[in-house]
């Protein structure tokens, strides 16, 4: 019996019932409301959310850039904020699936852009599919800057679209250092599709509202967490 006077067996049965009614989902040792599963939204809507946090995250990521870097930038509003901050005075190469990122960078004379091709995913204004994946198989880069829709300590990093998850996995395989850029609202959430486990990534840049226990656990796993 616990402090509420309810046995663990009863709690497990109740959780199982709520899960069967699609009122929550269960992790190892915990349960979360179904609303924590992120639904897909258009980039124009997400651009208006957490704008100050995304700007700070973008500015921190910009400090990681070095002359002659060859980097990948995935799609997403935090990545677009990052692109808007990039203003190098020496040459870098950017590989991206995001059309908006390419448009943001294309007028800078120091940036060479490789725009991945393929089918347009309209919600993210980015390309997906086997054409883009085939290009990624022949490329490698110093750093990948990647956004996510959810971070769950047990399940890993997720996004809301299957094709987006696939191209993100390809980007990870082609990159030496994986940097996740995400605001704190994504912590404890799940997207529809898994991208990878935490052992695949090296650094997370997020805002200071990220849950302290979550940050501590990540650091204990050897992941650098930058709070801005």
C-alpha positions as CSV (number, residue, x, y, z in Angstrom):
1,X,0.0,0.0,0.0
2,X,1.2,3.5,-0.7
3,X,0.5,6.9,1.0
4,X,-3.0,7.0,-0.8
5,X,-4.0,3.6,0.7
6,X,-4.1,2.0,-2.7
7,X,-2.2,-1.1,-3.7
8,X,0.2,-1.2,-6.6
9,X,-1.9,-3.9,-8.2
10,X,-4.9,-1.7,-8.2
11,X,-3.0,1.3,-9.6
12,X,-1.6,-0.9,-12.5
13,X,-5.1,-2.2,-13.3
14,X,-6.5,1.4,-13.3
15,X,-3.7,2.6,-15.6
16,X,-4.2,-0.3,-17.9
17,X,-8.0,0.6,-18.1
18,X,-7.3,4.2,-18.8
19,X,-4.8,3.3,-21.5
20,X,-7.3,1.0,-23.1
21,X,-9.7,3.9,-23.3
22,X,-7.0,6.0,-24.9
23,X,-7.0,8.4,-22.0
24,X,-3.3,8.1,-21.4
25,X,-0.2,6.2,-22.4
26,X,2.2,4.4,-20.2
27,X,6.0,4.4,-20.0
28,X,8.3,2.4,-17.8
29,X,7.3,3.4,-14.3
30,X,5.2,6.4,-15.3
31,X,2.1,7.5,-17.2
32,X,1.3,10.6,-19.2
33,X,-1.9,12.2,-20.6
34,X,-2.7,11.5,-24.2
35,X,-2.3,15.2,-24.9
36,X,1.4,14.7,-24.5
37,X,1.5,12.9,-27.9
38,X,2.2,15.8,-30.2
39,X,0.0,16.3,-33.2
40,X,1.3,17.6,-36.5
41,X,0.9,21.4,-37.1
42,X,1.8,23.7,-39.9
43,X,5.1,25.5,-39.6
44,X,3.3,28.9,-39.9
45,X,1.5,28.1,-36.7
46,X,4.5,26.8,-34.8
47,X,6.6,29.8,-35.8
48,X,4.5,32.0,-33.6
49,X,5.1,29.8,-30.5
50,X,8.0,30.3,-28.0
51,X,9.7,32.9,-30.2
52,X,11.9,34.3,-27.6
53,X,13.1,30.9,-26.5
54,X,13.8,29.9,-30.0
55,X,15.9,33.0,-30.7
56,X,18.0,32.3,-27.6
57,X,18.5,28.7,-28.6
58,X,19.4,29.8,-32.2
59,X,22.0,32.3,-30.9
60,X,23.6,29.6,-28.7
61,X,23.8,27.2,-31.7
62,X,25.3,29.9,-33.8
63,X,28.3,30.0,-31.5
64,X,29.1,26.4,-32.4
65,X,29.8,27.2,-36.0
66,X,33.4,27.2,-37.2
67,X,35.1,28.3,-40.4
68,X,34.7,25.8,-43.3
69,X,32.1,23.8,-41.3
70,X,29.9,21.5,-43.4
71,X,26.7,21.3,-41.4
72,X,23.2,19.9,-41.9
73,X,20.1,21.8,-40.8
74,X,16.9,19.9,-40.6
75,X,13.4,21.4,-40.9
76,X,11.4,23.1,-38.1
77,X,10.8,26.5,-36.6
78,X,13.7,26.5,-34.2
79,X,16.0,25.5,-37.1
80,X,14.6,28.4,-39.1
81,X,15.3,30.8,-36.2
82,X,18.9,29.4,-36.3
83,X,19.2,30.0,-40.0
84,X,18.1,33.6,-39.5
85,X,20.9,34.1,-36.9
86,X,23.7,32.6,-39.1
87,X,25.9,35.3,-40.6
88,X,29.4,33.9,-41.0
89,X,32.4,36.0,-42.2
90,X,34.1,32.8,-43.5
91,X,32.9,30.0,-45.7
92,X,30.6,27.3,-44.5
93,X,28.5,24.7,-46.3
94,X,24.9,24.0,-45.3
95,X,22.9,20.9,-46.3
96,X,19.2,21.2,-45.6
97,X,15.9,19.6,-46.2
98,X,14.1,22.9,-45.4
99,X,13.1,25.2,-48.2
100,X,12.7,28.1,-45.7
101,X,16.1,27.6,-44.3
102,X,17.6,27.7,-47.8
103,X,15.7,30.9,-48.6
104,X,16.9,32.5,-45.4
105,X,20.6,31.7,-46.2
106,X,20.8,32.0,-49.9
107,X,21.8,35.7,-50.0
108,X,24.9,35.3,-47.8
109,X,28.0,35.1,-50.0
110,X,29.9,33.0,-47.4
111,X,27.3,30.2,-47.4
112,X,27.2,27.4,-49.9
113,X,23.8,25.7,-49.8
114,X,23.0,22.1,-50.8
115,X,19.2,21.9,-51.0
116,X,18.0,18.3,-50.8
117,X,15.4,17.4,-53.4
118,X,12.3,15.3,-53.3
119,X,8.6,15.4,-52.4
120,X,7.5,18.5,-50.6
121,X,6.0,18.0,-47.1
122,X,3.8,21.1,-46.9
123,X,3.3,21.2,-43.1
124,X,7.1,21.7,-42.7
125,X,7.9,23.3,-46.1
126,X,10.6,20.7,-46.4
127,X,11.5,17.8,-48.7
128,X,11.1,14.1,-47.8
129,X,11.4,10.8,-49.6
130,X,13.9,8.6,-51.3
131,X,15.5,11.2,-53.5
132,X,16.6,13.2,-50.5
133,X,17.6,10.0,-48.7
134,X,19.7,8.9,-51.6
135,X,21.6,12.2,-51.6
136,X,22.3,11.9,-47.9
137,X,23.9,8.5,-48.4
138,X,26.7,10.2,-50.3
139,X,27.3,13.1,-47.9
140,X,28.9,13.6,-44.5
141,X,29.1,16.7,-42.3
142,X,30.7,18.0,-39.1
143,X,27.5,18.8,-37.3
144,X,23.8,18.2,-37.6
145,X,21.3,20.7,-36.1
146,X,18.0,18.9,-35.5
147,X,14.7,19.8,-34.1
148,X,12.2,17.3,-32.5
149,X,8.6,17.2,-31.5
150,X,9.1,15.3,-28.3
151,X,11.7,14.0,-25.9
152,X,10.9,11.1,-23.6
153,X,13.5,9.6,-21.3
154,X,12.4,6.1,-21.9
155,X,11.3,6.3,-25.6
156,X,13.8,8.8,-27.0
157,X,13.4,11.5,-29.6
158,X,10.4,11.7,-31.8
159,X,8.6,13.6,-34.5
160,X,5.1,13.7,-35.8
161,X,5.6,12.4,-39.3
162,X,7.0,9.0,-40.5
163,X,8.8,10.4,-43.6
164,X,10.3,13.2,-41.5
165,X,11.6,10.7,-39.0
166,X,13.2,8.7,-41.8
167,X,15.1,11.6,-43.3
168,X,16.2,12.7,-39.8
169,X,17.6,9.2,-39.2
170,X,19.6,9.5,-42.5
171,X,20.9,12.9,-41.4
172,X,22.1,11.4,-38.1
173,X,23.9,8.6,-39.9
174,X,25.7,11.2,-42.0
175,X,26.8,13.5,-39.2
176,X,29.7,13.5,-36.7
177,X,28.1,15.6,-34.0
178,X,24.3,15.7,-33.4
179,X,22.9,18.9,-31.8
180,X,19.3,18.9,-30.8
181,X,17.6,22.4,-30.7
182,X,14.3,22.4,-28.9
183,X,12.3,24.6,-26.5
184,X,11.3,23.1,-23.2
185,X,7.7,22.5,-24.1
186,X,8.8,19.3,-26.0
187,X,10.2,17.6,-22.8
188,X,8.1,14.7,-21.6
189,X,6.2,14.6,-24.9
190,X,6.0,12.1,-27.7
191,X,5.6,12.5,-31.4
192,X,4.0,9.8,-33.5
193,X,7.3,8.5,-34.9
194,X,10.6,7.7,-33.2
195,X,13.8,9.3,-34.6
196,X,16.4,7.8,-32.3
197,X,17.5,7.0,-28.7
198,X,19.5,9.5,-26.7
199,X,22.7,7.6,-27.1
200,X,22.8,8.9,-30.7
201,X,23.1,12.6,-29.8
202,X,25.8,14.7,-28.2
203,X,24.3,18.0,-27.2
204,X,20.9,19.5,-26.5
205,X,20.3,23.3,-26.6
206,X,17.1,24.3,-24.8
207,X,15.6,27.1,-22.6
208,X,15.9,27.4,-18.8
209,X,12.3,26.1,-18.3
210,X,13.4,22.5,-19.1
211,X,12.6,20.2,-16.2
212,X,15.5,19.9,-13.8
213,X,15.3,16.2,-13.3
214,X,15.2,15.6,-17.1
215,X,18.3,17.8,-17.6
216,X,20.1,16.0,-14.8
217,X,19.3,12.6,-16.2
218,X,20.5,13.6,-19.7
219,X,23.8,14.9,-18.2
220,X,24.3,11.7,-16.3
221,X,24.0,9.9,-19.6
222,X,26.9,11.9,-21.0
223,X,24.8,14.4,-23.1
224,X,25.9,18.1,-23.0
225,X,22.8,20.2,-22.1
226,X,23.0,23.9,-22.8
227,X,20.4,26.1,-21.0
228,X,19.7,29.5,-22.4
